[in-house]
Amino acid sequence: MWIRVSDTVEIIAGDDRGARGKVLRVDRQAGKMVVEQINRVYKHVRRSQRNPQGGRLSIEMPISISNALLVCEKCGAATRLGVRYLEDGSKERFCKKCGAGNGQIAPARARHARKQA
């Protein structure tokens, strides 16, 4: 699960298939995420001081992370993510289609650094 908050994803399954949106929250324990303007439902609310009118609120509900693909910033395509170690030993996400890096995951570690010849 290499998807993070503020990534742009494309939905590949469900009612919103083909739609793109920005990730608002990620729940790693449940394997779900909330995407902006995706999987909207109506929540009926009783009148209260916070909601004096009451009625129906339209909110986004979580979807499974497996139902979305990351949209690469460089090539603009929805793609799977790979993970690789860089020369200095840091770990980064990369686009499987074009090979572009999509952000660092872990800091540099000496045991993963490539030895200079």
N, C-alpha and C positions, 0 to 999 in steps of 0.2 A: 504494500500500500504506500506508494510514493507520491500520492496526490496531497497537496497542501492547500491551506487557506489562500485565497486570491488567485489560484490557478484557473485557467479557462478550460472547461471540459465540454465534450460533446456526448449527449446521451445516446446509447446504442440499443436500448431495450425499453419497452413500456410505452405509455401513451404519448410521452414527449420525445419519442425517437427522432433524432436528427437536430434537435434544438441544442444551442450552445448557451452556456451561462457561467458565471463566476462562482467559485466555491466560497460559501459563507462560513461553514463550520464543518469539522471533521471529527467523527467519533470512532477512534481506532478500536476500541473494545468491541463495539457492535458491528464494525465494518460498514458504517454508513456515513453519508455526508449530506449537507443541505446546500442546494444550488439555487442561486438567485433566479426567480421566475420559473422554476421547474417544480413539478409535482405539487401544484397549489390545490388546497382543499378549503372548504368553508368550515369555520368553527363557529358554532352558535354560542353567543354570549348573552348572559342575563344582564339586565340593567344594574349598574352599580355606580359608585362615585367615580371610579376610573373610566367606565363606559356609560355615561348617562343615557345615551340613546339605546344601547343594546344592539341586537341584530346579528348579522353574519360578518365575521372577519375572514378575509382570504389570506391564508398563511402558507408558507412552504413547509413541506414535510420531508423527512430524511429519505434518501434513496440509497440503495446498495452501491458501494464503490465499484463493484464488478459490472455495473450497468453504465459505466462512463469511461471514456478515453480522454486522455490529456490532449489538448490542442497545442501543437508545437508553435512557439513564437516565430521561429525562423521560416519553416516551410508552410505553416498554416493548416496542416493536415492533422486529423485526429489520429493519434498513434499510440502504440504501446511504449512503455518506458523500460529502459535498461539501466543497469548500474555498472559503473566502471571505476577503477582506481586511476588517478592521475599520476604524473611523474613524482610529485612530492608526497604521495601517499594519501591524499584526500579522496573521498568518495563523492561522485557526482551522478545525477540522473542524466540520461541522454535519450534523444529521439531515435527510435529504431529505424525510421525511414531515412532521415537525412544525416543522422549522426551528431547533430548539434547538442551542446550541453544545455541542460535546463535547470541548473542550480546545484549548489553543493549540498550534500547530505551530512557528511561527517568531516571533522577537521583532519589535518594531516597527521599521519602516524608513521613513525620511522620503519616499522616492520612491513608496511605495505609500499614504501617508497622503492622505486626502481634504482638499482645500483648503477652508478656512473662508471663507465669503462675507462 
